[in-house]
Amino acid sequence: MENGAMKYIDAITGLRTVAVFVVFLCHSYVDFAPGGFIGVDVFFVISGYLITSILLNEVARTGTISIAGFTSAVPCGFCRLRFSAP
């Protein structure tokens, strides 16, 4: 990781996918997934780990945290933060 980029780990994406699927099953009223709300906790823990890793990597690389750099490094809905700010 010479350029400071995070290593992509397939297992993390798989765990997040399973967590979302469990929540989906719970909301679909499937009887064998009564504890599907736990998927929300798992999803947020994994997302928090990824976000913290990105921020710590940036601090180690540059000594500061740039909100613009953070939103460009995080895919999906977080990029919208840049455009929704006044």
C-alpha positions as CSV (number, residue, x, y, z in Angstrom):
1,M,0.0,0.0,0.0
2,E,2.6,2.6,-1.1
3,N,-0.1,5.1,-2.2
4,G,-2.0,4.9,1.0
5,A,-5.0,3.1,-0.6
6,M,-6.9,0.6,1.6
7,K,-6.7,-3.1,0.6
8,Y,-10.1,-4.4,-0.6
9,I,-11.4,-7.3,1.5
10,D,-14.1,-9.4,-0.1
11,A,-15.2,-10.9,3.2
12,I,-16.2,-7.5,4.5
13,T,-18.4,-6.8,1.5
14,G,-19.9,-10.3,2.0
15,L,-20.7,-9.7,5.7
16,R,-22.3,-6.4,4.9
17,T,-24.4,-8.1,2.2
18,V,-25.5,-10.8,4.6
19,A,-26.4,-8.2,7.2
20,V,-28.6,-6.3,4.6
21,F,-30.2,-9.6,3.5
22,V,-31.1,-10.6,7.1
23,V,-32.8,-7.2,7.6
24,F,-34.6,-7.7,4.3
25,L,-35.9,-11.1,5.5
26,C,-37.0,-9.7,8.8
27,H,-39.0,-7.0,7.0
28,S,-40.5,-9.6,4.7
29,Y,-42.0,-11.3,7.8
30,V,-40.1,-14.6,7.2
31,D,-40.6,-16.7,10.3
32,F,-37.0,-18.0,10.4
33,A,-35.5,-14.5,10.7
34,P,-37.1,-13.0,13.8
35,G,-33.8,-11.4,14.9
36,G,-33.2,-9.6,11.6
37,F,-32.8,-6.3,13.3
38,I,-29.3,-7.5,14.4
39,G,-28.3,-7.1,10.7
40,V,-28.6,-3.4,11.2
41,D,-26.1,-3.5,14.0
42,V,-23.7,-5.6,12.1
43,F,-23.9,-3.4,9.0
44,F,-23.2,-0.2,11.1
45,V,-20.3,-1.8,12.9
46,I,-18.7,-2.9,9.7
47,S,-19.4,0.5,8.1
48,G,-17.9,2.2,11.1
49,Y,-14.8,0.1,10.9
50,L,-14.4,1.0,7.2
51,I,-15.0,4.7,7.8
52,T,-12.5,4.8,10.7
53,S,-9.9,3.0,8.6
54,I,-10.3,5.6,5.8
55,L,-9.9,8.5,8.3
56,L,-6.9,7.0,10.1
57,N,-5.2,6.2,6.8
58,E,-5.7,9.8,5.7
59,V,-4.4,11.2,9.0
60,A,-1.3,8.9,8.7
61,R,-0.8,10.0,5.1
62,T,-1.4,13.8,5.4
63,G,-1.7,14.6,9.1
64,T,-5.2,16.0,8.7
65,I,-8.7,14.9,7.7
66,S,-10.2,16.5,4.6
67,I,-14.0,16.3,4.3
68,A,-13.7,16.6,0.5
69,G,-11.2,13.8,0.4
70,F,-13.3,11.6,2.7
71,T,-16.4,12.0,0.7
72,S,-14.5,11.2,-2.5
73,A,-13.0,8.1,-0.9
74,V,-16.2,6.6,0.4
75,P,-18.6,5.2,-2.2
76,C,-22.4,5.3,-2.3
77,G,-24.5,7.7,-0.3
78,F,-21.7,9.5,1.5
79,C,-20.7,11.3,-1.7
80,R,-24.0,13.1,-1.6
81,L,-22.9,14.8,1.6
82,R,-20.7,17.0,-0.5
83,F,-23.6,18.2,-2.7
84,S,-26.2,18.5,0.1
85,A,-24.1,21.0,2.2
86,P,-25.2,24.6,1.8
